[in-house]
Amino acid sequence: MNRLRTLAICLLTCVATAQAAPAAKRTYDYYSAGKVDAPRAARTEGALMLLGGGDWPVPAFRWFVQKMGGGHLVILRASGEDDLQKDFLNEIGGATSVETLVFHDRAAASDPRVLKILGRADGIFIGGGDQSNYVRYFKGTPVNTLLDAHVRAGKPLGGTSAGLAILGAYSYGAMDGGSLLSTEAMPNPLGPGVTLVGDFLHLPHLEHVITDSHFAIRERWGRLITFVGRLATEQKDAGITGIGIDEKGALCVEPDGRARVYSIGRGFAWLVRPLRAPDVIAAAPLNFRGVPVIGIGEESEFNLVTMAVLRPAFRLEVNIVDGAFDAESLAALKRAALTPVAAAGGASGWALAIHGGAGVIERGDLTPQKEAAYRAGLNAALAAGQKVLASGGASLDAVEAAIRVLEDDPLFNAGRGAVFTADGRNELDASIMDGHTLKAGAVAGVTRTRNPISLARAVMEKSPHVMLAREGADQFSVEQGLPQAPPDYFRTEERWQQLLDWRRDHAAELDRTHSRGTVGAVAIDIKGHVAAGTSTGGMTGKRWGRIGDSPVIGAGTYAADGTCAVSATGSGEYFIRASAARQLCDRIAWHGEPVQSAASATIENIGNIGGDGGVIAMDGAGQIAFAMNSSGMYRGWVTSTRPAATAIYSNEKSP
Ligand code: ASP
């Protein structure tokens, strides 16, 4: 497949030409690449591709190229140059030629050459930008007629962002130059900012539809519902339907109206179809109660003829009261946006992130050999987790597998190589949580189990309890038949020296370096289930049966499907006081914070009370985040679409 694509790209770029119309009074620019005059490979189909305005989901474009019979693609724009054409050639390929027409005014839409280029197009794609330009330049022109005729003649048409906005029978035209916010639309549904346009394109299956893009990320629920409500009233058409597409999504519509979503990670099409007008629509705040909102995900089947959604990703009913969502509706919408993408025939992705402890790790602290050894350890753990996830295994198994590798590696402060207590012992803490069932298991102060993470899992699965400590946990481990090890197994000379240093220099203080090396993992599997785990020897010089955050569910570890998975490392006392892992997840679930800001804010919160360390986190769609306020954190990540990578220092690149 790749080879074919490379060949196609080469064929196209080798004969690429870029011609601009004469500089004086240019009404459009024209670019072309590939064999514009060659016959197309196969027959075309009158399909539609509705894109949300973000990165292009490659499978959706492949589908589109197939619908245009691998023929001639024409990209329409009202700004920019040939960059979309280049993106297409680099990322997609498979077309006989690609041409771009960049319109500068309405006159271009009657230019015979433009009409000729469009007339012979096998597929047309309308780029993003400012849709008011499309309205001004195309509406009522020969280009308008041609676009309608193109699909009726059985050829595909697609659009993204502004190019999506104009595909419906009705469009938000942004005619006042603005980009209306939901919080502006709902209080004033008849206001001057709600510039709706009709009688523009007349495409099959979109006769009652108004579209919107960048949907969940810009919280456009309110504005789309306002558009739908206003149109339902003014057009006296209760069937007016809003379709919002998330940035990472594409809705691909077959000629017969059957449609499916493709997405990069989590991206939905949001169907707003109240089948009635709002309670009140006047020069006053909108009141519209009980509006159904249905999520169409990769696993869903949608039909634009019947408007039926099979296997929806979510179904909600929301209320707009006096120009605003009530609190419950807004929270439900934000939660829905975080719904995990269920496996569509095993096509969904997986992801794994790990850490090997945070602390004072400055560049130059580690010899090149030691740094390489740490990275090798992280890579071995990633490989173990990847093996599970890539073969369709569960995130819980991947988390356990990755952590076991790090526990066995004497470099890390977990299992073998754990730090010493004040009286010279290794006492190990670990926990694991399954985001699917919300079950959890933890052990504290265990001394003989080779892999404490597996003991934590046994507590979760084989005991009625969540946390077992010290002798009892050791005894449970033996009863479960888990591999045992003598105390010497855990001891390394380096950790022993760290204890001696600690005794000499700052006994009675918390060891601020944390002796670097608690380990943890978070993962999402192809079914969309998340899991998290953490394992540690704690802190050098810990006393009196001290237990840190690592085995405390909600502090060092937490996982909940659709929300997030977290593993922490650092000065455990502070992570416990801040309920760090649960705090991070609640920021996502309750406030809809993106995972990276939730992780950073949690670490900031810990810093504010005097703590230091880091977290690895993953949201319900597998988006990975790292945050730390220490100078380093051993960390690594691998996903179904990205190769394994590691980082150590705080300013090193993370995903
Ligand atoms: N959080 C661990 C603890 O307090 C130590 C660490 O992560 O370095 O036990």
Boltz pocket constraint, residues with backbone or C-beta under 6 A from the ligand:
constraints:
  - pocket:
      binder: B
      contacts: [[A, 357], [A, 358], [A, 513], [A, 514], [A, 515], [A, 516], [A, 517], [A, 518], [A, 536], [A, 537], [A, 538], [A, 539], [A, 547], [A, 548], [A, 549], [A, 550], [A, 568], [A, 569], [A, 570], [A, 571], [A, 572], [A, 573], [A, 613]]
      max_distance: 6.0
